[in-house]
């Protein structure tokens, strides 16, 4: 059972990446990412509505400054995982709150219930109120413009089930670390376009460009639908 749940988690990790991951998957399938692994950070596709190469290059330089600890010019999985795992304890503590409806989860027992995760994501949703916008219509607009297929978002219940590896209806800290690690590895693999276990300057630059393109397209589609709704 644990093996099946971890496998399910790694597959769902791609969905957790959101829109950016789908762009990488589409482009990898089409074989369009064949640039030199150790090329200049000014290589690759830039410009357009991405905010220019200067902004992207500056972000890449800052990210490499934090993650490329051995100054090799590439980011390894181990380097990528360090900041992700450093935050797990704080993230777990934020989710593991005392919930009146969850009498078994008392303060300090280090267990996350479904109610706690639902409450956490509901609070996050309240800060991004899109009640007047049809999200499916926005996603369809993005897919049509960029020519990609965007996977459905996982529900909170599905995320909880993926994290709850032993199916006991609670997530303990060890399960949380395993889940965060598996998700981070999926993200790393999407960044590592040529699958050589290292993320190059060029790969990260293209990743940020793709992310900006999806974000800007999503914004344009959302504004277009808002305009239609207000007519």
C-alpha positions in Angstrom: 0.0 0.0 0.0 2.8 2.5 0.8 4.4 1.8 -2.5 1.1 2.6 -4.3 0.5 5.7 -2.3 4.0 7.1 -3.0 3.6 6.3 -6.7 0.3 8.1 -6.7 2.0 11.1 -5.0 4.8 11.4 -7.5 2.3 11.3 -10.4 0.1 13.9 -8.6 3.2 16.0 -8.0 3.1 17.1 -11.6 -0.4 18.4 -11.1 0.7 20.3 -8.0 3.0 22.3 -10.1 0.1 24.2 -11.7 0.2 25.7 -15.1 4.0 26.0 -15.5 4.5 22.3 -15.3 2.1 21.6 -18.2 4.1 23.9 -20.4 7.3 22.0 -19.8 5.6 18.7 -20.4 4.1 19.8 -23.7 7.4 21.2 -24.9 9.3 18.1 -23.9 6.9 15.9 -25.8 7.4 18.0 -28.9 11.2 17.8 -28.5 11.6 21.5 -28.8 14.1 21.9 -25.9 17.5 20.9 -27.5 19.7 23.8 -26.4 23.2 23.4 -25.1 23.3 22.3 -21.5 26.0 24.7 -20.5 25.1 27.6 -22.8 25.1 31.2 -21.8 22.3 32.4 -19.6 21.4 34.8 -22.4 20.6 31.9 -24.7 17.1 30.5 -25.3 13.8 32.3 -26.0 13.4 35.7 -24.5 11.5 38.9 -25.0 7.9 39.4 -25.9 5.6 39.7 -23.0 8.0 38.0 -20.5 9.2 41.3 -19.1 12.5 41.2 -21.0 15.7 39.2 -20.6 17.2 41.5 -18.0 14.6 40.8 -15.4 14.7 37.0 -16.1 18.5 36.9 -16.1 18.6 38.8 -12.8 16.2 36.2 -11.3 18.2 33.3 -12.6 21.4 34.8 -11.2 19.7 35.3 -7.8 18.3 31.7 -7.8 21.7 30.3 -8.7 23.3 32.4 -6.0 21.1 30.7 -3.5 21.0 27.1 -4.8 24.3 26.5 -6.6 26.2 26.1 -3.4 29.2 24.4 -5.0 29.4 27.0 -7.7 29.4 24.3 -10.4 27.2 26.3 -12.8 24.3 23.8 -12.5 21.8 22.9 -9.7 21.7 19.3 -8.6 18.7 17.7 -6.9 20.4 17.7 -3.5 21.0 21.4 -3.8 17.4 22.0 -4.9 16.0 20.0 -2.0 17.9 21.9 0.7 15.6 25.0 1.0 12.5 22.9 0.3 13.1 20.5 3.2 14.3 23.4 5.5 10.8 24.8 5.4 8.9 21.5 6.1 8.8 21.9 9.9 7.4 25.4 9.7 4.8 24.3 7.0 3.8 21.3 9.0 3.3 23.4 12.2 1.1 25.8 10.3 -1.2 23.0 9.1 -1.1 21.2 12.5 -3.4 23.6 14.2 -5.8 22.9 17.0 -9.2 22.2 15.4 -12.3 22.1 17.5 -13.9 19.5 15.2 -10.8 17.2 15.5 -10.8 16.0 19.1 -8.0 13.5 18.5 -5.5 16.1 17.3 -4.5 17.8 20.4 -1.8 20.5 20.5 1.6 18.9 20.2 0.6 15.5 18.8 2.1 16.3 15.3 -0.8 15.0 13.2 -2.6 16.8 10.4 -6.2 16.0 9.9 -8.3 16.5 6.7 -10.3 19.2 8.5 -7.1 21.1 9.2 -5.9 20.9 5.6 -9.3 21.9 4.4 -9.3 24.9 6.7 -5.8 25.9 5.6 -6.7 25.8 1.9 -10.0 27.5 2.5 -8.2 30.4 4.2 -5.8 30.6 1.2 -8.8 30.7 -1.2 -10.4 33.5 0.7 -7.4 35.7 -0.3 -7.9 34.9 -4.0 -11.6 35.5 -4.6 -12.5 34.7 -8.2 -16.2 34.1 -7.4 -17.3 36.2 -10.4 -14.9 34.5 -12.8 -15.4 31.1 -14.4 -12.0 29.5 -13.8 -12.7 26.7 -16.3 -13.3 29.3 -19.0 -10.1 31.1 -18.1 -8.1 27.8 -18.4 -9.8 27.0 -21.7 -8.7 30.4 -23.0 -5.1 29.8 -21.9 -5.1 26.4 -23.5 -6.4 27.8 -26.8 -3.9 30.6 -26.9 -0.8 28.6 -26.0 -1.8 25.3 -27.5 -1.3 23.2 -24.4 -3.3 20.9 -22.2 -3.6 22.0 -18.6 -4.2 19.2 -16.1 -7.0 19.6 -13.6 -6.1 20.9 -10.2 -6.1 18.3 -7.4 -8.7 18.8 -4.8 -7.7 19.3 -1.2 -9.1 15.8 -0.4 -6.9 14.3 -3.1 -3.8 16.1 -1.8 -4.5 14.9 1.7 -5.0 11.3 0.4 -1.6 11.5 -1.4 0.2 12.7 1.7 -1.5 10.1 4.0 0.7 7.3 2.9 -0.4 4.7 5.5 -4.2 5.5 5.1 -4.8 6.2 8.8 -6.7 9.5 8.1 -3.8 11.6 9.5 -0.6 12.9 8.1 2.4 12.6 10.5 5.6 14.5 10.1 7.5 11.6 8.4 4.7 11.3 5.8 4.8 15.0 5.2 8.6 15.0 4.6 8.2 12.1 2.1 5.4 13.9 0.3 7.2 17.2 0.1 10.4 15.5 -1.1 8.5 13.5 -3.8 6.7 16.7 -5.0 10.0 18.6 -5.1 11.7 15.9 -7.1 8.9 16.0 -9.7 9.3 19.8 -10.0 13.1 19.3 -10.4 12.6 16.8 -13.1 10.3 19.2 -15.0 13.0 21.8 -14.8 15.7 19.3 -15.9 14.6 19.2 -19.5 17.4 17.0 -20.8 17.1 14.6 -17.8 20.9 14.7 -16.9 20.1 15.3 -13.2 21.3 18.9 -13.3 19.4 22.1 -14.0 21.4 24.5 -16.1 21.3 28.2 -16.4 19.6 27.9 -19.7 17.0 25.5 -18.5 16.1 27.7 -15.6 15.9 30.8 -17.9 13.5 29.0 -20.2 11.5 27.8 -17.2 11.0 31.3 -16.0 10.1 32.6 -19.5 7.5 29.8 -19.8 6.1 30.6 -16.3 5.8 34.3 -17.2 4.1 33.5 -20.5 1.5 31.4 -18.8 1.0 33.9 -16.0 0.5 36.8 -18.5 -1.8 34.8 -20.7 -3.9 33.8 -17.7 -4.1 37.4 -16.6 -5.2 38.5 -20.1 -7.8 35.8 -20.3 -9.1 36.7 -16.9 -9.4 40.4 -17.7 -11.1 39.5 -20.9 -13.8 37.5 -19.1 -14.2 40.2 -16.5 -14.8 42.7 -19.3 -17.5 40.5 -20.8 -19.1 39.9 -17.4 -19.3 43.7 -16.8 -20.9 44.6 -20.1 
